[in-house]
Amino acid sequence: MDILMDDVTSETLAELEKTQKDFWNIPRKTGVLLNMFIKMMGAKNALEIGTSNGYSGLWLAKALKETGGRLTTIEYYDKRQSVAIENFKKCGVIDVVRPLQGSACEVIEAFDESEKFDFVFIDANKREYVKYFELIKPHLTPKAMIVADNIISHAEKVQTFIDAVDADEDFQYAIVELPGGILTAYRN
């Protein structure tokens, strides 16, 4: 069963799905799962690395609005971020979204040490996944969850990331065989 959304959000998601390949959006099944994860864990402060046109961010932000949480989302390309911001406004979630523009590594490095996240979704430059992982670890709360997309479809590019998560005793993880594959990691 799909997640129930208001009409505007449902229509916006359907429109964005038509250009899914142009914007490297996640599949709907992955969006539904992200939305459920946020609600199940009662996430309050989520980080998305790779906003694109806001498709995955809408799934996250809608759930965060229900949990009383906030989404910080980072996009390198300003044109994509502009499209995402419009989608967040149209769907009534801009009030829970903090869009940041720039290199994800540089943006994360600039975070204040007090900035903490209980949920992180990674869907950006695949070769930098391992660097994102290292940079976000000091910003994770106990029991935080990390979800990374394209783990199967881009296995060679993300192998160092998988190895780093596997070697880190603070994390349990599983790879879920959704389209593209996702890695879900839980901080012990």
C-alpha positions in Angstrom: 0.0 0.0 0.0 1.2 3.4 -0.9 1.5 6.3 1.5 -1.5 8.7 1.6 -0.5 12.2 0.5 -2.6 15.3 -0.1 -3.7 15.9 -3.7 -1.1 18.6 -4.5 1.8 16.4 -3.2 0.5 13.3 -5.0 0.2 15.2 -8.3 3.7 16.8 -7.8 5.3 13.4 -7.1 3.5 11.9 -10.2 4.8 14.8 -12.4 8.4 14.4 -11.0 8.2 10.7 -11.7 7.8 11.5 -15.4 11.3 13.1 -15.4 12.8 10.6 -13.0 15.7 9.6 -15.2 16.6 13.3 -16.1 17.0 14.1 -12.4 18.3 10.8 -11.1 15.3 10.5 -8.7 14.8 7.5 -6.5 12.1 5.0 -7.3 8.7 5.5 -5.7 9.2 2.3 -3.6 12.3 3.9 -2.1 10.4 7.1 -1.3 7.7 5.2 0.5 10.3 3.4 2.5 12.1 6.6 3.5 8.8 8.1 4.5 8.0 5.1 6.7 11.5 5.1 8.3 11.1 8.7 9.3 7.7 8.0 10.9 8.7 4.7 12.6 11.7 6.2 14.3 10.1 9.6 15.0 13.0 11.4 13.4 13.4 15.0 14.3 16.4 16.2 12.3 17.2 14.7 9.0 19.9 15.4 6.5 19.6 14.7 2.7 22.8 14.8 0.6 21.6 15.3 -3.0 18.4 17.3 -3.3 18.0 17.2 -7.1 14.5 18.4 -7.9 13.2 17.6 -4.5 11.5 14.3 -5.2 13.1 12.3 -2.3 13.0 15.5 -0.1 9.2 15.6 -0.5 8.9 12.0 0.9 11.2 12.9 3.8 9.7 16.4 4.5 6.1 15.1 4.5 7.0 12.5 7.2 9.1 15.0 9.1 6.2 17.4 9.2 4.2 14.7 10.9 7.0 14.0 13.5 7.6 17.6 14.2 11.0 17.4 12.5 13.1 19.3 10.0 15.0 18.4 6.9 18.4 19.9 5.9 19.0 19.2 2.2 22.2 19.8 0.2 22.4 20.3 -3.5 25.4 21.2 -5.6 23.6 22.5 -8.7 21.7 25.8 -8.1 19.2 25.2 -10.9 18.1 21.9 -9.4 17.9 23.5 -6.0 15.6 26.2 -7.3 13.3 23.6 -8.8 13.3 21.7 -5.5 12.5 24.8 -3.5 9.5 25.5 -5.7 8.3 21.9 -5.2 8.7 22.2 -1.4 6.7 25.4 -1.4 4.0 24.0 -3.7 3.6 21.0 -1.4 3.5 23.0 1.8 6.7 21.7 3.4 9.1 24.6 2.9 8.6 25.5 6.6 10.4 22.3 7.6 13.1 22.3 4.9 16.5 24.1 5.1 17.9 24.0 1.6 21.7 24.4 1.4 23.6 24.9 -1.9 27.2 23.8 -2.6 29.6 20.9 -2.4 28.2 18.5 0.2 31.6 17.9 1.7 32.2 21.6 2.1 28.8 22.2 3.5 29.0 19.4 6.0 32.5 20.5 7.0 31.1 23.9 7.8 28.4 22.5 10.1 28.7 23.6 13.7 29.7 20.7 16.0 26.4 21.0 17.8 24.5 20.2 14.5 23.1 16.6 15.0 21.0 14.4 12.8 19.0 11.3 13.6 18.4 10.3 10.0 20.6 10.8 6.9 19.8 10.0 3.2 22.6 9.9 0.8 22.0 10.1 -3.0 24.7 12.2 -4.5 28.2 11.7 -6.0 28.7 8.0 -5.6 32.5 8.1 -5.3 32.1 10.6 -2.3 29.8 8.3 -0.3 32.7 7.2 1.9 33.7 10.8 2.5 30.1 11.8 3.4 30.1 8.9 5.9 33.2 10.1 7.6 32.1 13.7 7.7 28.6 13.0 9.1 29.6 10.6 11.8 30.4 13.4 14.3 27.0 14.9 13.6 24.9 11.7 14.2 22.8 11.2 17.3 22.9 7.8 19.1 20.6 5.4 17.3 20.8 7.4 14.1 20.0 5.8 10.7 21.8 6.3 7.4 20.2 5.3 4.1 22.3 5.4 1.0 20.9 4.9 -2.5 22.3 3.1 -5.6 24.3 0.6 -3.6 23.7 -2.2 -6.1 23.4 -0.2 -9.4 26.7 1.6 -8.7 28.4 -1.1 -6.6 31.9 -0.4 -7.9 31.7 3.3 -7.1 30.4 2.8 -3.6 32.4 -0.2 -2.5 34.7 1.9 -0.3 31.7 3.3 1.5 30.2 -0.2 2.0 33.6 -1.4 3.3 33.8 1.6 5.7 30.4 0.9 7.2 31.2 -2.8 7.5 34.4 -2.0 9.3 32.8 0.5 11.7 31.8 -1.3 14.9 29.3 1.5 15.8 27.0 0.5 12.9 24.8 -2.4 11.9 23.8 -2.4 8.3 21.8 -4.3 5.6 21.6 -3.9 1.9 18.0 -3.9 0.6 17.4 -5.0 -3.0 15.0 -2.3 -4.1 15.6 -0.9 -7.6 19.2 0.5 -7.5 19.6 -1.0 -4.0 19.9 0.8 -0.7 22.1 0.4 2.3 20.5 1.0 5.6 22.8 1.5 8.6 21.9 1.9 12.2 24.2 3.4 14.8 24.4 1.2 17.8 
